[in-house]
Amino acid sequence: MNKTLAFITAAALALPLSALAQSASTAEKASTKAKSATKSSSKAASKDKVLPVKGKQHLKASAVKAVEETTPVADAVLTEGDIEVAKRVYTGKIQCELGADVTVTADDAKPGFFTVSTKGAKYRMHPVESRTGAIRLEDSGAGAMWLQLGNKSMLMNQKQGVRMADECQAAPQVAFAEEMKKNPPKALFEGADAPKK
């Protein structure tokens, strides 16, 4: 009888402990699921950042891009920085490799805007901020971009995934390229392994 009583008492004590362990396991699983959901929603949010707009409104980056692509270039509003960049754009007929050429014409009626044309293609472009410091003009509706570097320029159509003209050089770029040949810039790691004195 004592054995039976001891067994019943042990079972009665063990039952709440197993229920407690089971509920702790369930709570831990729920916590893990909540963390996973939070991570995936934050990843989705980082892919589609919210950008501030004038006033108190905020738009997702995808919405801003969609609006930019459907807004006619003529209606784009340029900042003072964009106008300053536009002052450094080389204009005129610019010779490119393989006998191609690109003509860049400034719009006198609307400062900061340009007509860029080559081989029957014609684009209305305006400056777009570049992190690299290169001068960049875009016609976002057509997917065209004119990229002006120190020694050359190129016309690309990003929608078609092609370079329409490459190795284009205005007179100042030709001079810059010649100077680079005479005095080549140091390689990125040149002198990095030199022994210290």
MIFIRO-303460 format. One line per 3 residues: number of its first residue (from 0); for each residue x, y, z of N, C-alpha, C. Coordinates in nm, 2 decimals, always signed. Each point is the difference from the previous one (the first is absolute). Layout:
BEGIN
NUM> X/Y/Z/X/Y/Z/X/Y/Z  ...;
***
This chain:
BEGIN
0> +0.08/-0.12/+0.00/-0.08/+0.12/+0.00/+0.09/+0.12/+0.00  +0.11/+0.00/+0.08/+0.09/+0.11/+0.00/+0.06/+0.03/-0.14  +0.03/-0.11/-0.07/+0.06/+0.02/-0.13/-0.10/+0.06/-0.10;
3> -0.13/-0.04/+0.01/-0.10/+0.06/-0.08/-0.02/+0.15/+0.03  +0.00/+0.03/+0.12/-0.02/+0.14/+0.05/+0.12/+0.08/-0.05  +0.12/-0.05/+0.01/+0.12/+0.07/-0.04/+0.00/+0.02/-0.15;
6> -0.05/-0.10/-0.07/-0.01/+0.01/-0.15/-0.10/+0.11/-0.04  -0.11/+0.00/+0.06/-0.11/+0.10/-0.03/+0.05/+0.14/+0.03  +0.07/+0.02/+0.12/+0.05/+0.13/+0.04/+0.11/+0.05/-0.10;
9> +0.09/-0.09/-0.04/+0.10/+0.03/-0.10/-0.06/+0.04/-0.13  -0.10/-0.07/-0.05/-0.07/+0.03/-0.12/-0.07/+0.14/+0.01  -0.06/+0.02/+0.11/-0.07/+0.13/+0.02/+0.10/+0.12/+0.00;
12> +0.11/-0.02/+0.05/+0.11/+0.11/+0.00/+0.06/+0.01/-0.14  +0.02/-0.11/-0.07/+0.06/+0.01/-0.13/-0.09/+0.06/-0.11  -0.12/-0.02/+0.01/-0.10/+0.05/-0.10/+0.01/+0.15/-0.02;
15> -0.01/+0.08/+0.11/+0.01/+0.15/-0.02/+0.14/+0.04/-0.06  +0.11/-0.07/+0.04/+0.13/+0.03/-0.05/+0.01/-0.03/-0.15  -0.06/-0.11/-0.05/+0.01/-0.03/-0.14/-0.09/+0.10/-0.08;
18> -0.11/+0.04/+0.06/-0.09/+0.10/-0.06/+0.08/+0.14/-0.01  +0.07/+0.03/+0.11/+0.07/+0.12/+0.00/+0.11/+0.00/-0.11  +0.07/-0.11/-0.01/+0.11/-0.01/-0.10/-0.06/+0.01/-0.14;
21> -0.11/-0.07/-0.02/-0.07/+0.01/-0.13/-0.04/+0.14/-0.04  -0.06/+0.07/+0.10/-0.04/+0.14/-0.03/+0.12/+0.09/-0.02  +0.11/-0.02/+0.06/+0.13/+0.07/-0.02/+0.05/-0.02/-0.14;
24> -0.01/-0.13/-0.04/+0.05/-0.03/-0.14/-0.09/+0.07/-0.10  -0.13/+0.00/+0.02/-0.10/+0.06/-0.09/+0.03/+0.15/-0.01  +0.03/+0.07/+0.12/+0.03/+0.14/+0.00/+0.13/+0.03/-0.07;
27> +0.09/-0.09/+0.01/+0.13/+0.02/-0.07/-0.02/-0.01/-0.15  -0.08/-0.09/-0.04/-0.02/-0.01/-0.15/-0.07/+0.12/-0.05  -0.10/+0.05/+0.07/-0.07/+0.12/-0.04/+0.09/+0.12/+0.00;
30> +0.09/+0.01/+0.10/+0.10/+0.11/+0.00/+0.09/-0.01/-0.13  +0.04/-0.12/-0.03/+0.09/-0.01/-0.12/-0.07/+0.04/-0.13  -0.13/-0.04/-0.01/-0.08/+0.03/-0.11/-0.02/+0.15/-0.01;
33> -0.02/+0.07/+0.11/-0.02/+0.14/+0.00/+0.13/+0.08/-0.04  +0.11/-0.05/+0.05/+0.13/+0.06/-0.04/+0.03/-0.02/-0.15  -0.04/-0.12/-0.06/+0.02/-0.03/-0.14/-0.09/+0.09/-0.08;
36> -0.12/+0.02/+0.04/-0.09/+0.09/-0.07/+0.05/+0.14/+0.00  +0.05/+0.05/+0.11/+0.05/+0.13/+0.01/+0.12/+0.02/-0.09  +0.09/-0.10/+0.00/+0.12/+0.01/-0.09/-0.04/+0.01/-0.15;
39> -0.10/-0.09/-0.04/-0.04/+0.00/-0.14/-0.07/+0.13/-0.04  -0.08/+0.06/+0.10/-0.06/+0.12/-0.04/+0.10/+0.12/+0.00  +0.10/-0.01/+0.08/+0.10/+0.11/+0.00/+0.09/-0.02/-0.13;
42> +0.02/-0.12/-0.05/+0.07/-0.02/-0.12/-0.08/+0.06/-0.12  -0.13/-0.03/+0.00/-0.09/+0.05/-0.10/+0.00/+0.16/+0.00  +0.00/+0.05/+0.12/+0.00/+0.15/+0.02/+0.13/+0.06/-0.05;
45> +0.11/-0.07/+0.02/+0.13/+0.05/-0.04/+0.01/+0.00/-0.15  -0.07/-0.09/-0.07/+0.01/-0.01/-0.14/-0.08/+0.12/-0.06  -0.11/+0.04/+0.07/-0.08/+0.11/-0.05/+0.00/+0.11/+0.11;
48> +0.11/+0.07/+0.00/+0.01/+0.11/+0.10/-0.10/+0.11/-0.01  -0.03/+0.06/+0.11/-0.10/+0.11/+0.00/+0.08/+0.13/-0.01  -0.03/+0.08/-0.10/+0.07/+0.12/-0.02/-0.08/+0.12/+0.04;
51> +0.06/+0.10/+0.06/-0.08/+0.12/+0.04/-0.03/+0.08/-0.12  -0.12/+0.06/+0.00/-0.04/+0.09/-0.11/-0.04/+0.13/+0.07  -0.01/+0.11/-0.08/-0.03/+0.13/+0.06/-0.12/-0.01/+0.09;
54> +0.00/+0.07/+0.11/-0.12/-0.01/+0.09/+0.02/-0.12/+0.09  -0.11/-0.06/+0.04/+0.01/-0.11/+0.10/-0.02/-0.14/-0.07  -0.01/+0.00/-0.13/-0.03/-0.12/-0.08/+0.13/-0.08/-0.01;
57> -0.01/-0.13/-0.01/+0.12/-0.09/-0.03/-0.04/-0.10/-0.11  +0.09/-0.02/-0.09/-0.03/-0.10/-0.11/+0.10/-0.11/+0.00  -0.04/-0.11/-0.04/+0.10/-0.11/-0.02/+0.09/+0.03/-0.12;
60> +0.12/-0.06/+0.00/+0.09/+0.03/-0.11/-0.05/-0.05/-0.13  -0.07/-0.11/+0.00/-0.06/-0.06/-0.12/-0.11/+0.10/-0.06  -0.07/+0.06/+0.09/-0.10/+0.10/-0.04/+0.06/+0.12/-0.06;
63> +0.11/+0.05/+0.06/+0.07/+0.12/-0.05/+0.06/-0.03/-0.14  +0.05/-0.12/-0.02/+0.06/-0.04/-0.13/-0.11/-0.01/-0.10  -0.11/-0.06/+0.03/-0.12/-0.01/-0.09/-0.05/+0.14/-0.04;
66> -0.01/+0.09/+0.09/-0.04/+0.14/-0.03/+0.10/+0.06/-0.09  +0.13/-0.01/+0.03/+0.10/+0.06/-0.08/+0.00/-0.05/-0.15  -0.02/-0.13/-0.01/+0.00/-0.06/-0.14/-0.12/+0.04/-0.08;
69> -0.11/+0.03/+0.07/-0.12/+0.05/-0.08/-0.02/+0.15/-0.01  +0.08/+0.07/+0.08/+0.00/+0.15/-0.01/+0.08/+0.04/-0.12  -0.06/+0.08/-0.09/+0.08/+0.05/-0.12/+0.12/+0.07/+0.05;
72> +0.12/-0.02/-0.07/+0.12/+0.07/+0.04/-0.01/+0.15/+0.00  -0.08/+0.05/-0.08/-0.02/+0.15/-0.01/-0.06/+0.05/+0.13  -0.07/-0.08/+0.08/-0.07/+0.04/+0.12/+0.09/-0.02/+0.12;
75> +0.12/-0.06/-0.01/+0.09/-0.03/+0.11/+0.05/+0.13/+0.06  +0.01/+0.01/+0.13/+0.04/+0.11/+0.07/+0.15/-0.02/+0.04  +0.09/+0.09/-0.04/+0.14/-0.01/+0.03/+0.04/+0.08/+0.12;
78> +0.09/-0.05/+0.08/+0.05/+0.07/+0.11/+0.11/+0.09/-0.04  +0.05/+0.09/+0.09/+0.12/+0.08/-0.03/+0.12/-0.08/-0.03  +0.01/-0.11/+0.07/+0.12/-0.10/-0.02/-0.01/-0.05/-0.15;
81> -0.12/-0.04/-0.04/-0.02/-0.05/-0.14/+0.04/+0.11/-0.10  -0.04/+0.12/+0.03/+0.04/+0.11/-0.10/+0.15/+0.02/+0.00  +0.07/-0.01/+0.11/+0.14/+0.01/+0.01/+0.07/-0.11/-0.08;
84> -0.05/-0.13/+0.01/+0.05/-0.11/-0.08/-0.02/+0.03/-0.15  -0.12/+0.05/-0.03/-0.03/+0.02/-0.14/+0.10/+0.10/-0.07  +0.06/+0.09/+0.08/+0.09/+0.10/-0.05/+0.13/-0.07/-0.04;
87> +0.03/-0.12/+0.04/+0.13/-0.07/-0.03/-0.02/-0.10/-0.11  -0.12/-0.01/-0.06/-0.03/-0.10/-0.11/+0.06/+0.06/-0.13  +0.08/-0.09/-0.07/+0.05/+0.04/-0.13/-0.11/+0.00/-0.10;
90> -0.01/+0.10/-0.09/-0.10/+0.00/-0.10/+0.07/+0.00/-0.14  -0.09/-0.02/-0.10/+0.05/+0.00/-0.14/+0.00/-0.14/-0.05  +0.06/-0.01/-0.12/+0.02/-0.13/-0.06/+0.12/-0.07/+0.05;
93> -0.02/-0.11/+0.07/+0.11/-0.07/+0.06/+0.03/-0.13/-0.07  +0.13/-0.02/-0.04/+0.04/-0.12/-0.08/+0.01/-0.12/+0.10  -0.04/-0.12/-0.05/+0.01/-0.12/+0.08/+0.08/-0.11/-0.08;
96> +0.01/-0.11/+0.06/+0.07/-0.11/-0.07/-0.08/-0.05/-0.12  +0.06/-0.07/-0.09/-0.06/-0.06/-0.12/-0.08/+0.10/-0.08  +0.05/+0.12/-0.01/-0.06/+0.10/-0.09/-0.13/+0.06/+0.05;
99> -0.05/-0.04/+0.12/-0.12/+0.05/+0.05/+0.02/+0.14/+0.06  -0.11/+0.07/+0.02/+0.00/+0.13/+0.07/-0.13/+0.02/+0.07  +0.01/+0.09/+0.10/-0.11/+0.04/+0.09/+0.00/+0.15/+0.00;
102> -0.12/+0.05/-0.02/-0.02/+0.15/+0.01/-0.07/+0.03/+0.13  +0.06/+0.09/+0.08/-0.06/+0.04/+0.13/-0.03/+0.15/-0.02  -0.13/+0.04/+0.01/-0.04/+0.14/-0.01/-0.07/+0.04/+0.12;
105> +0.04/+0.11/+0.06/-0.06/+0.06/+0.12/-0.13/+0.07/-0.04  -0.10/-0.01/+0.09/-0.13/+0.07/-0.03/+0.01/+0.14/+0.06  +0.01/+0.10/-0.08/+0.01/+0.14/+0.05/-0.12/+0.04/+0.07;
108> -0.12/-0.05/-0.04/-0.12/+0.04/+0.07/-0.02/-0.06/+0.14  +0.06/-0.12/+0.02/-0.02/-0.07/+0.13/+0.14/-0.04/+0.04  +0.08/+0.08/+0.08/+0.13/-0.03/+0.04/+0.01/-0.14/+0.08;
111> +0.10/-0.07/-0.03/+0.02/-0.13/+0.06/-0.05/-0.12/-0.08  -0.08/+0.03/-0.11/-0.05/-0.10/-0.09/+0.08/-0.01/-0.13  +0.01/-0.12/-0.05/+0.08/-0.02/-0.12/-0.07/-0.09/-0.10;
114> +0.03/+0.01/-0.13/-0.04/-0.09/-0.10/+0.12/-0.08/-0.04  +0.00/-0.13/+0.02/+0.11/-0.09/-0.04/-0.05/-0.09/-0.11  +0.07/+0.01/-0.11/-0.04/-0.08/-0.12/+0.12/-0.08/-0.07;
117> -0.04/-0.11/-0.06/+0.10/-0.08/-0.07/-0.08/-0.10/-0.09  +0.05/-0.02/-0.12/-0.06/-0.10/-0.09/-0.15/-0.01/+0.00  -0.07/+0.11/-0.01/-0.15/-0.01/+0.00/-0.06/+0.00/+0.14;
120> +0.07/-0.02/+0.10/-0.05/+0.00/+0.14/+0.01/+0.13/+0.06  -0.10/+0.05/+0.06/+0.00/+0.14/+0.06/-0.06/-0.01/+0.14  +0.07/+0.06/+0.10/-0.04/-0.01/+0.14/+0.00/+0.14/+0.06;
123> -0.09/+0.03/+0.09/-0.01/+0.12/+0.07/+0.05/-0.04/+0.14  +0.11/+0.06/+0.04/+0.07/-0.04/+0.13/+0.02/+0.11/+0.10  +0.02/-0.04/+0.12/+0.03/+0.10/+0.11/+0.10/-0.07/+0.09;
126> +0.07/+0.08/+0.08/+0.10/-0.06/+0.09/-0.06/-0.08/+0.11  +0.07/-0.10/+0.04/-0.05/-0.09/+0.11/+0.12/-0.01/+0.10  -0.02/+0.01/+0.13/+0.11/-0.01/+0.09/+0.07/-0.13/-0.01;
129> +0.14/+0.01/+0.00/+0.08/-0.12/-0.01/+0.09/+0.00/+0.12  +0.01/-0.12/+0.07/+0.08/-0.02/+0.11/+0.15/+0.00/-0.03  +0.03/-0.03/-0.12/+0.14/-0.01/-0.04/+0.06/+0.14/-0.04;
132> -0.08/+0.10/-0.03/+0.05/+0.12/-0.04/+0.00/+0.02/-0.15  -0.03/-0.11/-0.07/-0.02/+0.01/-0.15/-0.12/+0.08/-0.03  +0.00/+0.06/-0.12/-0.11/+0.08/-0.05/-0.09/-0.10/-0.07;
135> -0.13/+0.00/+0.04/-0.09/-0.09/-0.05/-0.13/+0.07/-0.04  -0.04/-0.02/-0.12/-0.13/+0.05/-0.05/-0.09/-0.12/-0.03  -0.13/+0.01/+0.03/-0.09/-0.11/-0.02/-0.13/+0.04/-0.07;
138> -0.06/-0.09/-0.08/-0.13/+0.01/-0.04/-0.07/-0.13/+0.05  -0.05/+0.02/+0.13/-0.05/-0.12/+0.07/-0.12/-0.07/-0.08  -0.08/+0.07/-0.07/-0.11/-0.06/-0.07/+0.05/-0.09/-0.11;
141> +0.11/+0.04/-0.07/+0.05/-0.08/-0.11/+0.11/-0.10/+0.05  +0.04/+0.02/+0.12/+0.11/-0.09/+0.06/+0.14/+0.04/-0.06  +0.02/+0.12/-0.05/+0.13/+0.04/-0.05/+0.08/+0.08/+0.10;
144> +0.13/-0.02/-0.01/+0.09/+0.07/+0.09/+0.13/+0.04/-0.08  +0.04/+0.13/+0.03/+0.12/+0.05/-0.06/+0.10/+0.02/+0.12  +0.11/-0.07/+0.00/+0.09/+0.00/+0.11/+0.13/+0.07/-0.05;
147> +0.04/+0.11/+0.07/+0.12/+0.07/-0.04/+0.10/-0.01/+0.11  +0.11/-0.06/-0.04/+0.12/-0.01/+0.09/+0.10/+0.10/-0.04  +0.12/+0.00/+0.07/+0.10/+0.10/-0.03/+0.06/-0.03/-0.14;
150> +0.02/-0.12/-0.04/+0.07/-0.03/-0.12/-0.09/-0.06/-0.11  -0.13/-0.02/+0.03/-0.09/-0.06/-0.11/-0.14/+0.01/+0.05  -0.10/-0.02/-0.10/-0.14/+0.00/+0.03/-0.06/-0.12/-0.07;
153> -0.12/-0.04/+0.04/-0.07/-0.11/-0.06/-0.15/+0.02/+0.01  -0.07/-0.05/-0.10/-0.15/+0.00/-0.01/-0.05/-0.14/+0.01  -0.08/-0.02/+0.10/-0.05/-0.14/+0.03/-0.15/+0.01/+0.00;
156> -0.06/-0.11/-0.04/-0.15/-0.02/+0.01/-0.01/-0.12/+0.10  -0.04/+0.03/+0.12/-0.01/-0.10/+0.10/-0.12/-0.10/-0.02  -0.11/+0.05/-0.06/-0.11/-0.09/-0.03/+0.04/-0.10/-0.10;
159> +0.07/+0.04/-0.10/+0.05/-0.10/-0.10/+0.12/-0.07/+0.04  +0.07/+0.05/+0.10/+0.13/-0.06/+0.05/+0.11/+0.01/-0.10  +0.01/+0.11/-0.07/+0.11/+0.02/-0.10/+0.07/+0.14/+0.02;
162> +0.12/+0.00/-0.04/+0.07/+0.13/-0.02/-0.02/+0.05/-0.14  -0.06/+0.11/-0.01/-0.03/+0.05/-0.14/+0.13/+0.07/-0.05  +0.08/+0.06/+0.08/+0.12/+0.07/-0.04/+0.10/-0.01/+0.11;
165> +0.13/-0.03/-0.03/+0.10/-0.02/+0.10/+0.12/+0.08/-0.04  +0.09/+0.02/+0.10/+0.13/+0.07/-0.03/-0.02/+0.13/-0.07  -0.11/+0.08/+0.04/-0.02/+0.13/-0.05/+0.08/+0.10/+0.07;
168> +0.06/+0.09/-0.08/+0.09/+0.10/+0.06/-0.02/+0.14/-0.06  -0.03/+0.09/+0.09/+0.00/+0.15/-0.03/+0.15/+0.04/+0.01  +0.03/+0.12/-0.05/+0.14/+0.05/+0.00/+0.06/+0.00/+0.14;
171> -0.07/+0.04/+0.10/+0.07/+0.00/+0.14/+0.02/-0.15/+0.04  -0.08/-0.09/-0.04/+0.02/-0.14/+0.04/+0.12/-0.06/-0.07  +0.02/+0.04/-0.13/+0.12/-0.05/-0.07/+0.12/+0.05/+0.07;
174> +0.01/+0.13/+0.04/+0.11/+0.05/+0.07/+0.02/-0.07/+0.13  -0.10/-0.03/+0.07/+0.00/-0.07/+0.13/+0.06/-0.14/-0.02  -0.04/-0.07/-0.10/+0.05/-0.13/-0.03/+0.14/+0.00/-0.04;
177> +0.05/+0.10/-0.07/+0.14/+0.01/-0.04/+0.08/+0.03/+0.13  -0.05/+0.08/+0.09/+0.07/+0.03/+0.12/+0.01/-0.13/+0.09  -0.10/-0.08/-0.01/+0.00/-0.13/+0.08/+0.11/-0.09/-0.06;
180> +0.02/+0.00/-0.13/+0.10/-0.08/-0.07/+0.14/+0.04/+0.05  +0.02/+0.13/+0.00/+0.13/+0.06/+0.04/+0.03/-0.02/+0.15  -0.10/+0.02/+0.08/+0.01/-0.02/+0.14/-0.10/-0.09/+0.06;
183> +0.02/-0.13/-0.02/-0.11/-0.10/+0.04/-0.02/+0.01/+0.15  -0.12/-0.01/+0.04/-0.03/+0.00/+0.15/+0.06/-0.12/+0.06  +0.03/+0.01/+0.13/+0.06/-0.12/+0.07/-0.11/-0.11/+0.01;
186> +0.05/-0.12/+0.00/-0.08/-0.12/+0.02/-0.06/+0.01/+0.14  -0.11/-0.06/+0.02/-0.06/+0.00/+0.13/+0.08/-0.05/+0.12  +0.08/-0.11/-0.03/+0.08/-0.06/+0.11/+0.15/+0.03/-0.02;
189> +0.03/+0.09/-0.09/+0.14/+0.03/-0.03/+0.07/+0.05/+0.13  +0.11/-0.06/+0.04/+0.08/+0.04/+0.11/-0.06/-0.05/+0.13  -0.11/-0.08/+0.00/-0.06/-0.05/+0.12/+0.09/-0.10/+0.08;
192> +0.08/-0.08/-0.08/+0.09/-0.10/+0.06/+0.14/+0.05/+0.03  +0.02/+0.13/-0.03/+0.14/+0.05/+0.01/+0.04/+0.00/+0.15  +0.12/-0.04/+0.03/+0.05/+0.00/+0.14/+0.00/+0.14/+0.06;
195> -0.03/+0.01/+0.12/+0.00/+0.13/+0.07/+0.14/+0.02/+0.05  +0.04/+0.13/-0.01/+0.14/+0.04/+0.05/+0.00/+0.04/+0.14;
***
